[in-house]
Amino acid sequence: MPIIRKVIKVGDSKGITIPKSWLEFVEKEAGQTCFEVAIEVNRILKVEPMFMKENKKPLGVPVDE
């Protein structure tokens, strides 16, 4: 079941808020703090939590070899 959120004005932009309960749930499941979200837009807005890897680099960011 989708969670319905209103689009709100943030400065000159618009945004949505993430429910506190959702954030607490994903952080508890991962055992880590969510520091940002990945947003994919393709007719459907998909929001995924992002967490730190063990080497302290965010997931999705290339690691220097």
NUVEX-808600 format. One record per residue (C-alpha): residue number from 0; x, y, z; residue in three letters. Coordinates in nm, 3 decimals, decimal comma. Each point is the difference from the previous one (the first is absolute). Layout:
BEGIN
lumro vexza NUM&u X&v Y&w Z&tidren ALA
...
//
This chain:
BEGIN
lumro vexza 0&u 0,000&v 0,000&w 0,000&tidren MET
lumro vexza 1&u 0,152&v 0,333&w -0,102&tidren PRO
lumro vexza 2&u 0,064&v 0,279&w 0,247&tidren ILE
lumro vexza 3&u -0,161&v 0,321&w -0,125&tidren ILE
lumro vexza 4&u 0,206&v 0,318&w 0,055&tidren ARG
lumro vexza 5&u -0,082&v 0,359&w -0,094&tidren LYS
lumro vexza 6&u 0,235&v 0,203&w -0,219&tidren VAL
lumro vexza 7&u 0,113&v 0,302&w 0,202&tidren ILE
lumro vexza 8&u 0,179&v 0,322&w -0,089&tidren LYS
lumro vexza 9&u 0,366&v 0,015&w 0,110&tidren VAL
lumro vexza 10&u 0,149&v 0,336&w -0,094&tidren GLY
lumro vexza 11&u -0,030&v 0,032&w -0,378&tidren ASP
lumro vexza 12&u -0,037&v -0,379&w -0,037&tidren SER
lumro vexza 13&u -0,251&v -0,266&w 0,100&tidren LYS
lumro vexza 14&u 0,060&v -0,311&w 0,208&tidren GLY
lumro vexza 15&u -0,148&v -0,285&w 0,200&tidren ILE
lumro vexza 16&u 0,076&v -0,115&w 0,353&tidren THR
lumro vexza 17&u 0,087&v -0,355&w 0,106&tidren ILE
lumro vexza 18&u -0,209&v -0,144&w 0,283&tidren PRO
lumro vexza 19&u 0,204&v -0,029&w 0,322&tidren LYS
lumro vexza 20&u -0,132&v -0,356&w 0,052&tidren SER
lumro vexza 21&u 0,131&v -0,106&w -0,345&tidren TRP
lumro vexza 22&u 0,345&v 0,144&w 0,071&tidren LEU
lumro vexza 23&u 0,016&v -0,164&w 0,344&tidren GLU
lumro vexza 24&u -0,106&v -0,335&w -0,150&tidren PHE
lumro vexza 25&u 0,262&v -0,004&w -0,279&tidren VAL
lumro vexza 26&u 0,275&v 0,113&w 0,239&tidren GLU
lumro vexza 27&u -0,091&v -0,273&w 0,249&tidren LYS
lumro vexza 28&u -0,006&v -0,266&w -0,273&tidren GLU
lumro vexza 29&u 0,338&v 0,111&w -0,140&tidren ALA
lumro vexza 30&u 0,160&v 0,071&w 0,338&tidren GLY
lumro vexza 31&u 0,130&v 0,326&w -0,147&tidren GLN
lumro vexza 32&u -0,102&v 0,363&w -0,032&tidren THR
lumro vexza 33&u -0,158&v 0,102&w -0,330&tidren CYS
lumro vexza 34&u 0,187&v 0,310&w -0,117&tidren PHE
lumro vexza 35&u -0,170&v 0,057&w -0,337&tidren GLU
lumro vexza 36&u -0,248&v -0,157&w -0,240&tidren VAL
lumro vexza 37&u 0,027&v -0,097&w -0,366&tidren ALA
lumro vexza 38&u -0,292&v 0,119&w -0,210&tidren ILE
lumro vexza 39&u -0,082&v -0,164&w -0,333&tidren GLU
lumro vexza 40&u -0,260&v 0,160&w -0,224&tidren VAL
lumro vexza 41&u -0,149&v -0,197&w -0,287&tidren ASN
lumro vexza 42&u -0,374&v 0,080&w 0,013&tidren ARG
lumro vexza 43&u 0,019&v -0,139&w 0,355&tidren ILE
lumro vexza 44&u 0,195&v 0,178&w 0,273&tidren LEU
lumro vexza 45&u 0,214&v -0,261&w 0,178&tidren LYS
lumro vexza 46&u 0,180&v 0,096&w 0,323&tidren VAL
lumro vexza 47&u 0,266&v -0,230&w 0,151&tidren GLU
lumro vexza 48&u 0,210&v 0,051&w 0,315&tidren PRO
lumro vexza 49&u 0,378&v 0,037&w -0,035&tidren MET
lumro vexza 50&u 0,242&v -0,129&w 0,265&tidren PHE
lumro vexza 51&u 0,376&v 0,012&w 0,057&tidren MET
lumro vexza 52&u 0,221&v -0,291&w -0,102&tidren LYS
lumro vexza 53&u 0,253&v -0,141&w 0,248&tidren GLU
lumro vexza 54&u 0,272&v 0,220&w -0,156&tidren ASN
lumro vexza 55&u -0,212&v 0,307&w 0,089&tidren LYS
lumro vexza 56&u -0,077&v 0,088&w -0,364&tidren LYS
lumro vexza 57&u -0,367&v 0,036&w -0,095&tidren PRO
lumro vexza 58&u -0,148&v -0,285&w -0,202&tidren LEU
lumro vexza 59&u -0,008&v 0,086&w -0,369&tidren GLY
lumro vexza 60&u 0,317&v 0,210&w 0,019&tidren VAL
lumro vexza 61&u 0,303&v -0,157&w -0,172&tidren PRO
lumro vexza 62&u 0,280&v -0,097&w 0,237&tidren VAL
lumro vexza 63&u 0,355&v 0,105&w -0,099&tidren ASP
lumro vexza 64&u 0,220&v -0,305&w -0,051&tidren GLU
//
